[in-house]
Amino acid sequence: MADAAAAPIDALTAEQGLTDELAVGAGDQVLITAGAGGVGHFAVQIARILGAEVVATASPQHHEFLHRLGAAVVIDHTRPDWPDQVREVTDGGARRILACAAPTLAGAARAARDGAVIATPVHAEVAGRPGGQHARWLRYDGQARGSRPDPAGPVVRRRFAVGHRAGPRTTGRTPRRRTAWWKRGHTGARSP
Ligand SMILES: NC(=O)c1ccc[n+]([C@@H]2O[C@H](COP(=O)([O-])OP(=O)(O)OC[C@H]3O[C@@H](n4cnc5c(N)ncnc54)[C@H](OP(=O)(O)O)[C@@H]3O)[C@@H](O)[C@H]2O)c1
């Protein structure tokens, strides 16, 4: 039950970052760091639904999983030079970045080209000041901006059939079992 409850939070967080913050659309390229995490694995799928090309980062054991979800390129973020690899495959640096885990924030700044936008749901007290003055950081926390009539977000509502209730956001718990379930290849609507 707890895992099921976490899924919409992660999905909505991913969708908000990609749409409200980064304005990702068809034909865009987006870097999603920690793409195999709770937020990240939804972000990879939602970015693909939006028509974007996805460059993701993850540990090697999650690369196949992310390719199956639609990532075009997956880079090993356990290697210290991963931001340089991102710069190579993105022709000089990523323009739009969803940085989905605190340990990837500094690397995200290094992977960003001048004028890039980096959105992150990592809480401010954890995120600190990751640097990267050449890029614009957007930290967001799931609070509605009032910019759209459907609070669940059109992509999440359509594709994942997620319900939404107004109220305080809960954040931070890692839905490990649910993520493991996805990694085993299940993509249906029911979790174990
Ligand atoms: N509304 C909100 O404000 C909101 C909602 C949800 C989440 N969040 C925040 O979003 C962040 C992500 O949450 P989550 O649930 O997606 O977390 P998660 O499921 O624990 O995923 C974290 C990912 O980080 C990667 N990682 C761990 N250590 C790393 C390291 N040293 N270097 C690089 N990557 C590393 C792991 O990837 P690999 O296993 O592939 O290495 C893992 O998949 C958290 O800070 C959370 O608090 C905010």
The ligand as an SDF file (V2000), in Angstrom:
LIG
                    3D

 48 52  0  0  0  0  0  0  0  0999 V2000
    7.6190   16.6490   -4.4620 N   0  0  0  0  0  0  0  0  0  0  0  0
    8.8570   16.5960   -4.0820 C   0  0  0  0  0  0  0  0  0  0  0  0
    9.4160   17.5760   -3.6670 O   0  0  0  0  0  0  0  0  0  0  0  0
    9.6060   15.3060   -4.2150 C   0  0  0  0  0  0  0  0  0  0  0  0
    8.9250   14.1270   -4.5460 C   0  0  0  0  0  0  0  0  0  0  0  0
    9.6510   12.9510   -4.7180 C   0  0  0  0  0  0  0  0  0  0  0  0
   11.0360   12.9660   -4.5580 C   0  0  0  0  0  0  0  0  0  0  0  0
   11.6740   14.1140   -4.1960 N   0  0  0  0  0  0  0  0  0  0  0  0
   13.1350   14.1400   -4.0430 C   0  0  0  0  0  0  0  0  0  0  0  0
   13.6980   13.6780   -5.2830 O   0  0  0  0  0  0  0  0  0  0  0  0
   14.9020   12.9770   -5.0190 C   0  0  0  0  0  0  0  0  0  0  0  0
   14.8520   11.5980   -5.6720 C   0  0  0  0  0  0  0  0  0  0  0  0
   13.8900   10.8190   -5.0170 O   0  0  0  0  0  0  0  0  0  0  0  0
   13.6980    9.2940   -5.4750 P   0  0  0  0  0  0  0  0  0  0  0  0
   12.5460    8.7700   -4.6980 O   0  0  0  0  0  0  0  0  0  0  0  0
   13.6550    9.2430   -6.9610 O   0  0  0  0  0  0  0  0  0  0  0  0
   15.0420    8.6220   -4.9510 O   0  0  0  0  0  0  0  0  0  0  0  0
   15.5510    7.1070   -5.1630 P   0  0  0  0  0  0  0  0  0  0  0  0
   14.4430    6.2430   -5.6880 O   0  0  0  0  0  0  0  0  0  0  0  0
   16.2630    6.7320   -3.9310 O   0  0  0  0  0  0  0  0  0  0  0  0
   16.5870    7.2450   -6.3660 O   0  0  0  0  0  0  0  0  0  0  0  0
   17.8130    7.8230   -6.1580 C   0  0  0  0  0  0  0  0  0  0  0  0
   18.7310    7.4190   -7.2810 C   0  0  0  0  0  0  0  0  0  0  0  0
   19.9340    8.0860   -7.0210 O   0  0  0  0  0  0  0  0  0  0  0  0
   20.9630    7.3440   -7.5750 C   0  0  0  0  0  0  0  0  0  0  0  0
   22.1440    7.4520   -6.7030 N   0  0  0  0  0  0  0  0  0  0  0  0
   22.2770    7.0370   -5.4390 C   0  0  0  0  0  0  0  0  0  0  0  0
   23.5220    7.3150   -5.0020 N   0  0  0  0  0  0  0  0  0  0  0  0
   24.1680    7.8970   -6.0360 C   0  0  0  0  0  0  0  0  0  0  0  0
   25.4650    8.4160   -6.2110 C   0  0  0  0  0  0  0  0  0  0  0  0
   26.3900    8.4100   -5.2330 N   0  0  0  0  0  0  0  0  0  0  0  0
   25.7770    8.9810   -7.3940 N   0  0  0  0  0  0  0  0  0  0  0  0
   24.8780    9.0100   -8.3960 C   0  0  0  0  0  0  0  0  0  0  0  0
   23.6300    8.5070   -8.2820 N   0  0  0  0  0  0  0  0  0  0  0  0
   23.2840    7.9780   -7.1150 C   0  0  0  0  0  0  0  0  0  0  0  0
   20.5120    5.8950   -7.6480 C   0  0  0  0  0  0  0  0  0  0  0  0
   20.7450    5.4710   -8.9970 O   0  0  0  0  0  0  0  0  0  0  0  0
   21.5540    4.0910   -9.2870 P   0  0  0  0  0  0  0  0  0  0  0  0
   20.9900    3.0610   -8.3460 O   0  0  0  0  0  0  0  0  0  0  0  0
   21.2920    3.7990  -10.7260 O   0  0  0  0  0  0  0  0  0  0  0  0
   23.0030    4.4220   -8.9990 O   0  0  0  0  0  0  0  0  0  0  0  0
   19.0240    5.9420   -7.3560 C   0  0  0  0  0  0  0  0  0  0  0  0
   18.2640    5.3480   -8.3750 O   0  0  0  0  0  0  0  0  0  0  0  0
   15.0700   12.9110   -3.5040 C   0  0  0  0  0  0  0  0  0  0  0  0
   15.9520   13.9420   -3.1200 O   0  0  0  0  0  0  0  0  0  0  0  0
   13.6650   13.1810   -2.9840 C   0  0  0  0  0  0  0  0  0  0  0  0
   13.6760   13.7680   -1.7050 O   0  0  0  0  0  0  0  0  0  0  0  0
   10.9860   15.2830   -4.0480 C   0  0  0  0  0  0  0  0  0  0  0  0
  1  2  1  0
  2  3  2  0
  2  4  1  0
  4  5  1  0
  4 48  2  0
  5  6  2  0
  6  7  1  0
  7  8  2  0
  8  9  1  0
  8 48  1  0
  9 10  1  0
  9 46  1  0
 10 11  1  0
 11 12  1  0
 11 44  1  0
 12 13  1  0
 13 14  1  0
 14 15  2  0
 14 16  1  0
 14 17  1  0
 17 18  1  0
 18 19  2  0
 18 20  1  0
 18 21  1  0
 21 22  1  0
 22 23  1  0
 23 24  1  0
 23 42  1  0
 24 25  1  0
 25 26  1  0
 25 36  1  0
 26 27  1  0
 26 35  1  0
 27 28  2  0
 28 29  1  0
 29 30  1  0
 29 35  2  0
 30 31  1  0
 30 32  2  0
 32 33  1  0
 33 34  2  0
 34 35  1  0
 36 37  1  0
 36 42  1  0
 37 38  1  0
 38 39  2  0
 38 40  1  0
 38 41  1  0
 42 43  1  0
 44 45  1  0
 44 46  1  0
 46 47  1  0
M  CHG  2   8   1  16  -1
M  END
$$$$
